Amino acid sequence: MSAIALCAAALAGQNHPDAIARLYSAASFWNQRIRANPPIDSNSAAMIEAAILPYAARSAFANGDDWGIALVHARAADKIYVVACLQFYCNGPVSFRIPRGALPTTGSDHHLVVVDGDKELDMWNATYDARNDRWSAGGRFVGDLYGWGANAPPGHHAGGAVAAGFSGMGGVVRPEEIAQGHIDHALSMTIPHPRIGYLGPATATDGTNPDPRSIPEGARIQLDPDYDVAAQSWPAWEKMLAKALQTYGAYVSDNGGTVAFYGQTDANAGNEKWSTVGVPKNAYLAGLPWNRMRVLDLRAVPSYPGRRPQLP
């Protein structure tokens, strides 16, 4: 058995026998390949020039414990918490099993996704109060791990732990996927200063930029499929990201300090999964051909005006 196959078997066997199963439904936008010769936005070159290239040197794979997405699996014995909502989209009570010792990310977003069976709890600014044994979050959302992949259908407004209203694990790269040798879904992408308004499949936005050369959340970005990824001297994991960008693209999901793709963190994994598959933390992606990225036609999907978050 090859080293990659051994890694995949080991990772898949760690209490999660379906760990490398594709998340969300076959019909989910995350799992749709980009068709051949898709329409490209007429303003694509200007958007890439203004909204992507200035940040290319600091572009990153955000899989560290600070800026990635923390994931933990609940079990039947875990306590059910009523999760208090402190800031945005506080619509009704939320109760969910959360394992003792679950760790959110350490950066300012404090992302945490808890999976219990086929349901996921997505938290932004997740906080555990050990003294009183309570969980709270700036916003918390329960969704279907094998559903659409956003918190509402296109055309309906709903928030999320990421600003575009996507499910928390939507587009997030997992170490198991690197171990298996391919990523079979679109990626989740952050950019600085997204445009006002949003595009379906996004259901919300925190974009405030009026510049028409900025990119709205919900936009889909693709690496030119004619670019020869195989010929590059990049590590295998970086080629997998690039191939996914050619085949599935990336959806702009949130406002970030730089251009980045979300990865699952090692927090809650029980070991250093990323080092097991040979991927560093928060690696720079400046070597990707950012000038060969393109924005798919923004007119081909529904667009919506910007809306401010709902306060409690």
Backbone bond lengths (Angstrom), bond angles and torsions (degrees), N, CA, C in turn:
res aa  C-N    CA-C-N  psi(-1)  N-CA   C-N-CA  omega(-1)  CA-C   N-CA-C  phi
1 M - - - 1.477 - - 1.526 109.12 -
2 S 1.343 117.16 137.65 1.452 120.73 -178.82 1.518 111.29 -70.22
3 A 1.359 115.99 163.38 1.463 120.05 178.43 1.514 111.14 -60.82
4 I 1.351 116.54 -40.54 1.473 119.56 178.81 1.519 110.61 -63.03
5 A 1.352 116.63 -42.27 1.461 119.77 -179.70 1.516 110.80 -65.37
6 L 1.339 116.56 -39.01 1.452 120.10 177.23 1.519 111.29 -61.97
7 C 1.355 115.56 -43.29 1.470 119.64 177.71 1.515 110.95 -59.86
8 A 1.335 115.84 -45.15 1.457 120.28 -178.23 1.519 110.30 -62.26
9 A 1.341 116.81 -43.19 1.457 119.92 -179.17 1.519 110.77 -65.17
10 A 1.332 116.13 -41.54 1.461 119.56 -179.32 1.511 111.45 -65.45
11 L 1.329 116.42 -44.82 1.450 119.78 -178.33 1.516 111.09 -67.11
12 A 1.325 116.61 -41.06 1.460 120.12 -178.39 1.518 111.32 -67.67
13 G 1.320 117.79 -23.13 1.448 120.44 -177.13 1.508 114.95 -88.35
14 Q 1.310 118.86 0.01 1.457 121.35 -176.57 1.523 111.15 -85.81
15 N 1.332 115.03 71.05 1.465 122.25 176.04 1.527 113.60 66.62
16 H 1.313 118.80 2.50 1.464 121.30 -179.44 1.526 108.21 -132.96
17 P 1.342 117.81 80.82 1.458 120.16 -173.32 1.516 113.20 -61.90
18 D 1.336 118.04 -22.09 1.464 120.04 178.53 1.520 110.57 -107.50
19 A 1.350 117.00 32.85 1.461 120.78 -171.75 1.517 112.79 -60.95
20 I 1.346 118.69 -30.68 1.457 118.71 -178.97 1.528 111.97 -101.34
21 A 1.328 117.05 13.61 1.457 119.81 173.13 1.516 109.36 -63.75
22 R 1.300 117.01 145.01 1.455 121.14 177.64 1.521 109.70 -68.22
23 L 1.317 116.31 132.27 1.453 121.28 178.17 1.527 110.02 -82.88
24 Y 1.327 115.19 152.42 1.458 124.50 179.00 1.536 110.75 69.29
25 S 1.301 116.04 167.20 1.461 120.13 -169.62 1.528 111.78 -76.06
26 A 1.318 115.11 164.36 1.465 119.86 176.77 1.517 110.88 -61.23
27 A 1.341 116.70 -26.80 1.465 120.81 -179.73 1.520 112.78 -86.08
28 S 1.340 117.89 -7.95 1.461 120.74 -178.39 1.523 111.15 -61.39
29 F 1.317 115.73 146.08 1.461 120.45 177.60 1.524 111.37 -61.18
30 W 1.321 117.99 -26.73 1.459 119.95 178.55 1.530 111.65 -63.71
31 N 1.312 116.81 -27.76 1.459 121.08 -171.10 1.522 113.90 -105.89
32 Q 1.325 116.66 15.19 1.464 120.86 -179.19 1.523 110.51 -98.32
33 R 1.317 116.55 124.63 1.461 120.90 173.87 1.534 109.93 -67.67
34 I 1.306 116.10 150.39 1.461 120.80 173.78 1.525 108.15 -78.60
35 R 1.300 117.01 128.48 1.462 119.30 -177.59 1.515 111.06 -68.82
36 A 1.300 116.43 162.05 1.462 121.08 179.22 1.522 110.39 -63.31
37 N 1.308 116.58 140.20 1.469 123.56 178.26 1.529 112.63 52.08
38 P 1.319 118.30 55.68 1.463 120.20 179.14 1.526 110.05 -70.56
39 P 1.337 117.21 154.44 1.466 118.85 175.76 1.528 110.83 -66.76
40 I 1.324 115.73 132.14 1.457 122.54 179.38 1.523 108.45 -101.03
41 D 1.304 116.98 141.31 1.461 119.97 -178.89 1.525 110.31 -62.69
42 S 1.317 116.43 139.97 1.464 120.80 -178.91 1.523 112.41 -63.05
43 N 1.337 116.61 -22.06 1.461 121.59 -179.93 1.534 111.71 -102.80
44 S 1.322 116.95 14.81 1.464 120.81 -173.88 1.522 112.43 -57.65
45 A 1.320 117.58 -49.46 1.468 120.19 -176.09 1.526 111.11 -59.66
46 A 1.336 116.69 -41.30 1.463 120.34 -179.96 1.523 111.14 -67.16
47 M 1.341 117.05 -38.00 1.461 120.15 179.45 1.528 111.11 -67.54
48 I 1.324 117.18 -42.81 1.464 119.90 177.88 1.533 109.64 -63.32
49 E 1.311 117.16 -41.99 1.466 121.83 -179.36 1.521 111.74 -62.64
50 A 1.322 117.23 -41.25 1.464 120.76 -173.89 1.519 113.50 -91.00
51 A 1.337 118.16 -35.39 1.462 121.03 -169.59 1.521 114.24 -105.62
52 I 1.331 117.96 -14.63 1.462 120.99 -176.41 1.524 112.18 -117.74
53 L 1.321 117.42 -53.35 1.465 120.39 -172.32 1.531 114.42 -60.54
54 P 1.343 120.08 -35.42 1.471 118.28 178.43 1.535 113.82 -61.85
55 Y 1.330 116.91 -18.02 1.464 120.79 -177.08 1.528 112.04 -110.30
56 A 1.325 117.28 3.17 1.461 120.63 -174.17 1.518 112.25 -60.14
57 A 1.322 117.32 -38.21 1.465 120.12 -177.45 1.522 111.91 -64.77
58 R 1.348 117.22 -24.99 1.464 121.18 179.91 1.524 112.08 -107.96
59 S 1.323 117.20 9.73 1.457 120.09 179.86 1.526 109.93 -61.91
60 A 1.334 116.31 150.74 1.459 118.51 -170.68 1.519 111.95 -151.44
61 F 1.326 113.88 160.01 1.461 122.81 167.85 1.519 106.48 -97.86
62 A 1.329 116.67 105.72 1.465 122.17 -171.51 1.529 110.26 -85.48
63 N 1.335 115.64 79.38 1.459 121.12 178.77 1.526 112.42 -115.58
64 G 1.330 117.59 9.51 1.453 121.57 179.12 1.515 112.21 -79.37
65 D 1.300 116.24 168.47 1.459 120.49 -178.15 1.524 112.71 -70.42
66 D 1.333 117.35 -8.06 1.458 120.32 178.97 1.529 112.50 -91.07
67 W 1.329 117.43 -52.05 1.468 119.94 -170.58 1.521 114.39 -116.25
68 G 1.336 118.21 6.50 1.455 119.80 175.47 1.525 111.41 -82.63
69 I 1.332 115.49 -158.10 1.461 122.24 175.54 1.525 107.43 -118.30
70 A 1.336 116.95 118.10 1.465 121.34 -179.96 1.528 109.28 -82.56
71 L 1.320 115.39 134.35 1.465 122.19 -178.01 1.522 109.09 -126.63
72 V 1.336 116.60 137.28 1.454 121.26 174.69 1.528 108.22 -140.83
73 H 1.329 116.62 143.87 1.465 122.64 179.63 1.522 109.52 -101.43
74 A 1.330 116.43 128.02 1.464 121.59 177.01 1.525 110.11 -86.29
75 R 1.323 115.12 157.06 1.452 122.40 175.78 1.525 108.90 -125.27
76 A 1.319 115.46 166.63 1.469 120.44 -173.51 1.523 112.42 -59.41
77 A 1.326 117.14 -29.36 1.465 120.36 -177.63 1.523 113.21 -80.76
78 D 1.324 118.14 -10.36 1.465 120.70 -176.69 1.534 111.10 -71.58
79 K 1.295 115.17 148.62 1.463 121.32 -177.83 1.525 111.23 -69.52
80 I 1.326 115.21 143.04 1.463 121.15 173.71 1.529 108.12 -91.04
81 Y 1.327 115.67 122.03 1.464 121.66 179.99 1.531 110.43 -106.32
82 V 1.308 116.09 143.29 1.459 120.99 164.46 1.527 106.11 -85.37
83 V 1.330 116.65 112.89 1.458 121.18 -173.33 1.529 109.03 -90.02
84 A 1.311 116.42 114.74 1.461 121.27 -179.48 1.525 110.01 -71.52
85 C 1.316 116.07 144.10 1.465 122.06 176.81 1.526 108.39 -109.67
86 L 1.345 115.75 129.91 1.457 119.95 -171.35 1.521 114.80 -111.41
87 Q 1.355 118.15 -17.24 1.454 117.37 -173.03 1.527 114.88 -135.19
88 F 1.348 118.08 -67.58 1.465 120.56 -168.66 1.532 112.21 -118.81
89 Y 1.345 114.85 143.52 1.467 121.90 173.08 1.528 111.64 55.22
90 C 1.318 115.18 49.28 1.464 120.31 -178.27 1.524 109.17 -88.97
91 N 1.320 116.31 72.30 1.457 122.00 -174.24 1.523 109.70 -106.37
92 G 1.314 116.84 96.80 1.456 121.41 175.92 1.518 113.01 81.22
93 P 1.347 115.79 164.63 1.464 120.45 -179.01 1.521 111.59 -74.55
94 V 1.326 116.39 152.62 1.460 123.32 175.89 1.519 107.90 -130.39
95 S 1.335 116.36 122.56 1.457 122.68 175.22 1.519 108.49 -119.96
96 F 1.346 116.07 136.10 1.462 119.06 -174.98 1.526 109.50 -158.28
97 R 1.323 115.86 147.76 1.469 120.18 173.61 1.525 109.57 -72.30
98 I 1.316 116.33 131.16 1.465 120.72 176.72 1.530 107.86 -133.50
99 P 1.322 117.65 124.44 1.464 119.68 -178.66 1.521 111.94 -65.14
100 R 1.323 115.95 146.83 1.454 121.42 174.83 1.527 108.86 -62.15
101 G 1.315 116.73 135.26 1.454 121.14 178.64 1.511 115.09 83.98
102 A 1.348 118.42 6.64 1.462 120.50 178.06 1.522 110.14 -58.98
103 L 1.332 116.66 137.89 1.459 121.50 -174.04 1.524 111.17 -117.62
104 P 1.339 118.91 119.16 1.465 121.15 169.83 1.532 109.69 -72.28
105 T 1.310 116.38 171.98 1.459 120.15 173.59 1.526 109.59 -67.28
106 T 1.316 116.07 156.64 1.467 120.75 -174.28 1.516 113.63 -91.14
107 G 1.350 118.33 -12.50 1.457 120.83 177.23 1.519 111.23 -72.45
108 S 1.307 116.45 -178.12 1.464 120.41 -172.97 1.521 114.00 -65.39
109 D 1.347 118.39 -20.31 1.470 120.07 -178.96 1.528 112.56 -80.48
110 H 1.308 118.06 -24.83 1.473 122.23 -179.99 1.532 111.35 46.26
111 H 1.334 115.94 53.00 1.461 120.92 178.92 1.524 111.18 -71.77
112 L 1.331 115.85 139.01 1.455 121.71 171.39 1.519 108.63 -149.12
113 V 1.335 115.51 128.46 1.462 122.54 173.51 1.523 107.53 -113.45
114 V 1.331 116.29 127.26 1.459 121.95 176.79 1.524 107.54 -113.37
115 V 1.328 116.73 126.73 1.459 122.10 178.98 1.518 108.60 -106.26
116 D 1.323 115.37 128.80 1.465 122.00 175.59 1.523 107.17 -131.83
117 G 1.332 116.29 101.43 1.457 120.27 -175.53 1.514 110.27 65.97
118 D 1.329 117.01 -122.14 1.461 120.63 -179.70 1.532 112.02 -101.59
119 K 1.330 117.21 14.91 1.463 121.34 178.27 1.522 110.17 -112.99
120 E 1.314 115.26 149.11 1.465 119.61 175.00 1.526 109.70 -128.32
121 L 1.307 114.18 140.47 1.464 121.97 172.83 1.518 106.70 -106.42
122 D 1.319 116.55 119.22 1.464 122.35 178.70 1.521 108.37 -104.60
123 M 1.333 116.15 126.46 1.461 120.14 179.75 1.518 110.55 -124.07
124 W 1.309 114.86 135.18 1.460 122.68 169.22 1.522 107.89 -109.03
125 N 1.321 116.38 135.63 1.457 122.59 -174.59 1.530 111.13 56.45
126 A 1.340 114.35 48.48 1.464 120.71 179.38 1.524 110.26 -71.21
127 T 1.318 116.29 135.78 1.461 121.58 -177.78 1.521 109.72 -139.84
128 Y 1.338 115.49 133.27 1.462 120.51 175.05 1.515 109.69 -108.21
129 D 1.308 116.27 126.97 1.460 123.81 176.64 1.528 107.30 -97.49
130 A 1.340 116.21 97.51 1.465 120.62 -174.99 1.525 111.72 -66.10
131 R 1.317 116.70 -34.21 1.469 119.67 -177.72 1.519 111.43 -61.73
132 N 1.333 115.99 -40.46 1.461 120.37 -177.49 1.523 113.29 -107.59
133 D 1.342 116.78 3.64 1.463 122.55 179.52 1.532 110.48 52.36
134 R 1.335 114.46 57.97 1.466 120.52 -178.98 1.519 110.92 -133.86
135 W 1.337 115.35 146.14 1.466 122.00 173.18 1.524 109.73 -109.98
136 S 1.325 115.29 142.17 1.470 121.22 172.82 1.519 108.21 -141.26
137 A 1.313 115.79 167.08 1.459 120.43 178.94 1.518 109.26 -154.22
138 G 1.323 115.81 153.09 1.458 119.59 173.27 1.513 111.27 -63.67
139 G 1.327 116.07 -33.59 1.455 123.09 173.64 1.513 107.93 -155.12
140 R 1.334 117.23 140.52 1.474 120.01 179.90 1.514 109.26 -139.75
141 F 1.342 115.14 140.17 1.455 121.67 -168.58 1.521 108.86 -142.98
142 V 1.324 116.90 133.60 1.458 121.85 178.50 1.525 108.25 -109.58
143 G 1.335 115.80 129.66 1.455 120.32 -178.47 1.519 111.51 -141.04
144 D 1.323 114.70 -179.97 1.461 123.73 -177.41 1.527 108.62 -94.26
145 L 1.329 116.92 118.65 1.456 121.39 -179.12 1.518 112.12 -63.83
146 Y 1.338 116.54 -20.07 1.464 120.31 -179.45 1.527 110.85 -121.74
147 G 1.338 115.19 31.06 1.454 120.91 -179.93 1.516 113.39 -103.86
148 W 1.342 115.65 -143.24 1.460 122.67 -172.59 1.522 112.51 -69.38
149 G 1.333 117.88 -35.83 1.458 120.77 179.27 1.513 114.39 102.78
150 A 1.325 117.11 4.75 1.467 122.80 172.51 1.519 106.71 -139.92
151 N 1.328 116.55 166.82 1.456 119.96 -173.70 1.518 114.39 -84.09
152 A 1.322 117.09 1.96 1.459 122.74 173.58 1.521 107.84 -164.17
153 P 1.325 117.55 159.02 1.468 119.72 174.31 1.532 109.93 -68.30
154 P 1.343 117.63 160.26 1.469 119.98 175.28 1.529 111.11 -55.00
155 G 1.303 115.40 139.01 1.452 120.33 -178.69 1.513 113.63 96.29
156 H 1.327 116.72 -13.37 1.460 121.69 177.51 1.519 108.44 -110.23
157 H 1.322 116.01 137.87 1.462 120.43 -176.89 1.516 110.28 -89.20
158 A 1.323 116.06 128.93 1.465 121.61 176.02 1.513 108.44 -157.19
159 G 1.304 116.10 142.28 1.449 119.97 178.48 1.511 111.97 -86.02
160 G 1.313 115.29 -175.66 1.450 120.61 178.68 1.512 110.51 -165.85
161 A 1.323 115.60 172.86 1.458 120.08 177.58 1.522 111.50 -68.23
162 V 1.343 117.28 -24.31 1.461 121.31 164.47 1.516 107.02 -104.63
163 A 1.320 116.68 151.10 1.463 120.98 -165.58 1.521 113.89 -61.99
164 A 1.343 117.58 -28.31 1.460 120.68 -177.00 1.518 113.15 -76.60
165 G 1.341 118.04 -3.82 1.455 120.19 179.97 1.512 113.66 82.86
166 F 1.325 117.48 13.08 1.457 121.28 178.52 1.530 110.45 -76.99
167 S 1.321 116.47 157.94 1.458 121.35 171.74 1.527 109.33 -60.90
168 G 1.328 116.04 148.42 1.458 120.32 -171.22 1.509 114.97 -61.27
169 M 1.345 118.16 -34.33 1.456 120.92 -179.92 1.525 112.14 -94.55
170 G 1.315 117.22 3.68 1.456 120.45 178.59 1.520 111.79 -61.22
171 G 1.332 117.07 120.04 1.457 121.41 176.71 1.510 115.27 76.47
172 V 1.327 117.78 2.12 1.462 121.53 -177.88 1.533 108.89 -80.21
173 V 1.319 116.81 128.41 1.466 121.16 179.59 1.518 109.32 -83.16
174 R 1.337 116.43 132.44 1.462 122.83 -179.54 1.526 109.84 -108.76
175 P 1.313 117.89 150.21 1.464 119.51 179.45 1.521 112.93 -60.13
176 E 1.328 116.82 -30.12 1.465 119.91 177.18 1.523 111.80 -59.88
177 E 1.325 116.14 -32.95 1.463 119.40 179.81 1.523 111.57 -70.55
178 I 1.326 116.10 -37.52 1.460 119.35 175.48 1.525 109.46 -65.35
179 A 1.333 117.24 -40.37 1.460 121.06 178.93 1.523 111.91 -61.44
180 Q 1.335 116.93 -36.65 1.458 119.05 -178.96 1.529 112.54 -79.65
181 G 1.334 116.60 -13.23 1.455 119.89 172.55 1.507 116.39 96.83
182 H 1.329 118.81 3.85 1.467 120.47 179.86 1.520 109.52 -162.10
183 I 1.329 115.14 152.31 1.465 123.43 178.27 1.518 106.72 -114.19
184 D 1.323 116.68 120.27 1.457 120.75 -170.51 1.524 112.65 -108.79
185 H 1.319 116.74 44.81 1.457 120.71 178.52 1.522 108.97 -163.12
186 A 1.314 115.81 166.10 1.460 120.73 173.64 1.522 109.90 -68.23
187 L 1.331 116.29 158.40 1.450 121.74 179.69 1.532 110.51 -97.45
188 S 1.325 115.53 157.13 1.459 122.27 174.97 1.521 107.77 -99.31
189 M 1.328 116.59 128.99 1.466 121.95 -167.19 1.531 110.88 -127.58
190 T 1.310 116.46 135.17 1.461 120.96 171.42 1.522 109.28 -104.59
191 I 1.319 115.76 147.91 1.461 121.48 174.14 1.522 108.12 -139.11
192 P 1.320 118.49 154.56 1.459 119.72 173.29 1.535 110.98 -75.37
193 H 1.305 116.18 143.24 1.474 123.28 168.85 1.530 113.60 56.04
194 P 1.339 119.12 57.93 1.466 119.31 177.06 1.524 112.15 -65.74
195 R 1.319 114.57 160.37 1.464 121.95 -174.96 1.533 111.67 -72.34
196 I 1.306 115.70 154.87 1.462 121.91 170.66 1.530 108.90 -59.80
197 G 1.335 116.27 141.91 1.457 120.26 -179.78 1.516 110.90 85.94
198 Y 1.342 115.67 172.27 1.447 119.60 -178.27 1.517 110.14 -150.93
199 L 1.327 114.86 163.63 1.459 122.39 -178.83 1.520 109.94 -115.14
200 G 1.359 116.68 142.58 1.451 117.67 168.81 1.520 108.67 -61.86
201 P 1.320 117.67 140.07 1.464 129.24 17.17 1.527 116.42 -85.25
202 A 1.329 119.14 0.54 1.468 119.63 174.74 1.525 109.60 -61.43
203 T 1.316 115.62 151.77 1.456 120.83 179.71 1.529 112.43 -123.51
204 A 1.335 116.65 4.39 1.460 122.14 179.46 1.524 107.93 -165.66
205 T 1.308 117.05 178.07 1.460 121.31 178.83 1.522 110.34 -160.29
206 D 1.325 115.31 155.68 1.460 119.97 164.49 1.524 109.69 -116.89
207 G 1.326 116.84 17.49 1.457 121.61 179.44 1.518 112.23 -70.90
208 T 1.334 116.01 137.89 1.465 121.39 -179.46 1.525 112.43 -132.01
209 N 1.323 117.34 4.25 1.458 121.19 -173.22 1.535 110.51 -84.82
210 P 1.342 119.12 120.50 1.467 120.39 -179.61 1.528 113.86 -83.72
211 D 1.318 117.85 -7.18 1.470 121.49 -176.70 1.533 110.24 -64.56
212 P 1.340 119.04 123.86 1.471 120.68 179.63 1.524 112.87 -64.77
213 R 1.327 117.57 -12.56 1.467 120.26 176.29 1.526 111.66 -87.48
214 S 1.326 117.58 -5.04 1.464 120.06 173.87 1.526 108.59 -80.13
215 I 1.318 115.56 168.15 1.467 121.09 -173.77 1.520 108.73 -116.20
216 P 1.328 118.82 130.55 1.466 120.54 -179.29 1.525 111.73 -80.77
217 E 1.313 116.27 154.80 1.454 120.49 173.37 1.534 109.29 -66.66
218 G 1.313 115.33 140.96 1.458 121.80 -172.56 1.511 112.81 98.65
219 A 1.341 117.52 -16.00 1.469 120.14 177.19 1.525 109.99 -65.78
220 R 1.325 115.57 151.32 1.470 121.66 -179.41 1.523 108.89 -113.04
221 I 1.312 115.18 126.87 1.457 122.22 -177.49 1.524 108.88 -114.23
222 Q 1.331 115.86 138.01 1.468 121.23 -177.34 1.518 110.60 -128.30
223 L 1.332 116.03 141.30 1.455 120.90 167.58 1.518 108.00 -80.35
224 D 1.321 116.83 131.41 1.459 122.47 179.89 1.531 109.85 -45.98
225 P 1.340 118.14 118.66 1.463 119.91 -177.02 1.525 113.50 -67.17
226 D 1.325 118.33 -12.46 1.463 120.64 177.24 1.529 112.27 -82.72
227 Y 1.317 117.24 -8.84 1.463 119.50 179.17 1.529 109.37 -71.25
228 D 1.318 116.86 133.12 1.461 122.15 -174.49 1.536 110.04 -83.98
229 V 1.325 116.05 89.87 1.461 121.43 -179.98 1.525 110.70 -67.85
230 A 1.327 117.06 -41.07 1.468 121.09 -175.45 1.518 112.18 -60.34
231 A 1.324 117.56 -29.03 1.464 120.97 -175.97 1.528 113.08 -79.70
232 Q 1.334 117.05 -7.81 1.461 119.57 -176.04 1.533 111.19 -81.32
233 S 1.316 115.79 158.38 1.463 121.55 -179.00 1.523 112.49 -92.97
234 W 1.314 117.36 18.78 1.447 122.27 -179.03 1.532 110.68 -69.34
235 P 1.338 117.16 158.11 1.465 118.93 171.48 1.525 111.06 -64.49
236 A 1.324 115.72 158.34 1.466 120.44 -174.60 1.518 112.61 -57.32
237 W 1.346 117.42 -39.49 1.462 119.43 -177.24 1.527 111.16 -64.71
238 E 1.343 117.41 -35.21 1.466 120.19 179.58 1.529 110.41 -70.42
239 K 1.324 116.32 -35.25 1.468 119.15 175.71 1.519 110.51 -64.92
240 M 1.335 117.67 -35.00 1.465 119.98 177.76 1.523 110.84 -64.25
241 L 1.330 117.08 -41.68 1.467 119.49 175.56 1.516 110.53 -59.80
242 A 1.344 116.58 -45.33 1.458 120.89 -177.59 1.531 111.20 -64.20
243 K 1.329 117.27 -41.18 1.467 119.59 179.09 1.522 110.99 -65.15
244 A 1.339 116.43 -38.97 1.466 118.86 176.17 1.522 110.67 -63.11
245 L 1.330 117.29 -37.87 1.462 120.96 178.08 1.520 111.55 -65.37
246 Q 1.310 117.56 -31.40 1.463 120.67 176.86 1.522 111.73 -76.32
247 T 1.319 116.51 -39.81 1.461 121.24 -172.03 1.524 112.79 -86.13
248 Y 1.337 116.95 -42.67 1.459 121.91 -175.23 1.525 113.31 -115.49
249 G 1.327 116.93 -22.93 1.455 120.53 -177.41 1.522 112.34 79.05
250 A 1.332 115.74 -168.66 1.459 122.93 178.39 1.520 108.54 -138.23
251 Y 1.320 116.22 139.73 1.464 121.74 176.10 1.527 109.18 -99.74
252 V 1.326 115.88 134.03 1.464 120.47 176.10 1.523 107.63 -73.14
253 S 1.338 115.37 117.85 1.464 119.76 -171.41 1.517 114.21 -115.08
254 D 1.355 117.37 -16.88 1.461 117.03 -173.26 1.520 110.25 -164.32
255 N 1.320 113.85 162.63 1.461 122.44 174.44 1.531 108.02 -86.57
256 G 1.317 117.74 128.10 1.456 120.42 -179.46 1.511 111.48 -137.42
257 G 1.318 115.66 171.78 1.459 120.05 -179.54 1.508 113.51 -72.69
258 T 1.331 117.12 -17.72 1.454 121.57 176.55 1.518 108.33 -154.61
259 V 1.312 116.61 179.21 1.455 121.65 173.81 1.529 107.71 -76.80
260 A 1.325 116.99 125.77 1.461 120.25 -176.77 1.522 110.06 -154.01
261 F 1.330 114.81 157.17 1.459 122.70 173.63 1.525 108.07 -113.14
262 Y 1.339 115.96 135.24 1.457 120.02 -177.18 1.524 111.66 -75.21
263 G 1.344 115.43 137.16 1.451 122.72 169.07 1.515 109.38 -126.27
264 Q 1.332 116.15 157.23 1.455 121.01 174.78 1.525 108.92 -68.99
265 T 1.318 116.20 145.25 1.464 119.59 177.97 1.530 110.70 -86.09
266 D 1.327 115.56 166.96 1.463 121.13 173.27 1.524 111.99 -79.67
267 A 1.328 118.03 -15.38 1.460 120.15 178.18 1.519 109.49 -56.63
268 N 1.313 116.87 136.34 1.469 124.89 179.79 1.522 113.70 75.99
269 A 1.330 118.10 -1.43 1.464 120.37 -177.14 1.521 112.16 -82.02
270 G 1.315 117.63 -21.13 1.450 120.62 -179.36 1.510 113.67 88.61
271 N 1.326 117.30 -10.35 1.470 121.88 174.91 1.523 108.22 -163.63
272 E 1.331 115.89 -179.86 1.459 120.26 -179.48 1.523 109.63 -88.02
273 K 1.300 116.43 84.23 1.466 119.79 -176.41 1.524 112.34 -63.91
274 W 1.325 117.70 -39.24 1.462 118.80 -175.87 1.519 111.60 -66.01
275 S 1.324 117.74 -38.86 1.459 118.15 177.37 1.526 110.94 -66.95
276 T 1.318 116.92 -29.86 1.460 120.98 177.91 1.523 111.66 -61.45
277 V 1.327 116.63 -33.98 1.471 119.98 -179.87 1.527 112.00 -102.41
278 G 1.339 116.80 11.59 1.458 120.53 171.77 1.511 115.63 76.97
279 V 1.342 117.11 27.81 1.459 120.56 -179.10 1.525 109.12 -114.07
280 P 1.336 118.93 124.63 1.464 120.74 177.84 1.524 111.43 -73.06
281 K 1.322 115.80 168.01 1.470 121.30 177.65 1.526 110.06 -85.60
282 N 1.332 115.55 134.78 1.467 122.37 173.95 1.530 112.12 51.87
283 A 1.323 115.69 43.00 1.468 120.50 -178.47 1.526 110.64 -67.10
284 Y 1.319 116.02 140.80 1.455 120.19 175.23 1.525 110.51 -72.37
285 L 1.340 114.83 146.53 1.459 121.61 -178.33 1.524 111.07 -119.14
286 A 1.330 116.03 30.04 1.467 119.99 -177.32 1.524 111.89 -61.79
287 G 1.341 117.27 -22.79 1.453 120.05 -178.93 1.512 114.93 -76.71
288 L 1.336 117.79 -12.30 1.462 119.11 176.12 1.527 109.85 -64.85
289 P 1.320 118.03 148.81 1.469 120.70 -179.12 1.532 111.38 -78.89
290 W 1.311 115.97 74.63 1.461 120.59 -174.88 1.528 111.97 -61.61
291 N 1.315 116.93 -27.35 1.468 119.47 177.93 1.526 112.22 -73.19
292 R 1.340 117.12 -7.83 1.456 121.04 176.18 1.532 111.77 -102.64
293 M 1.320 116.61 8.70 1.463 120.21 173.15 1.526 109.29 -78.00
294 R 1.309 115.22 155.47 1.469 119.90 178.79 1.525 109.29 -146.88
295 V 1.317 115.45 149.24 1.461 122.10 179.64 1.517 108.07 -97.19
296 L 1.315 117.09 123.23 1.457 119.59 178.32 1.531 109.50 -68.62
297 D 1.306 114.99 156.88 1.472 122.83 -170.97 1.530 111.51 -51.99
298 L 1.311 116.13 116.24 1.461 120.94 -179.79 1.530 111.94 -69.67
299 R 1.321 117.05 -19.05 1.470 120.04 -179.79 1.520 111.81 -81.23
300 A 1.335 117.18 -10.73 1.461 120.48 -175.24 1.522 112.88 -82.22
301 V 1.339 117.41 -6.88 1.464 121.66 -179.79 1.517 109.05 -130.80
302 P 1.339 117.68 155.45 1.469 119.70 -179.51 1.524 111.45 -61.85
303 S 1.327 115.88 142.88 1.461 120.82 175.99 1.517 109.36 -119.38
304 Y 1.331 115.56 152.92 1.456 121.00 -175.01 1.518 109.22 -137.61
305 P 1.321 117.75 148.10 1.465 119.90 176.86 1.508 110.88 -67.55
306 G 1.311 115.51 156.48 1.457 119.63 177.42 1.522 111.37 -64.22
307 R 1.319 116.58 143.78 1.455 121.34 176.38 1.519 108.86 -130.92
308 R 1.294 116.31 140.99 1.454 120.31 177.70 1.528 109.62 -76.27
309 P 1.330 117.68 148.74 1.457 119.39 178.02 1.526 111.98 -58.64
310 Q 1.323 115.16 149.75 1.457 120.57 176.15 1.518 108.16 -80.04
311 L 1.304 116.57 126.80 1.458 121.09 178.92 1.529 110.17 -89.22
312 P 1.341 116.69 155.73 1.469 119.13 179.42 1.521 112.14 -61.99
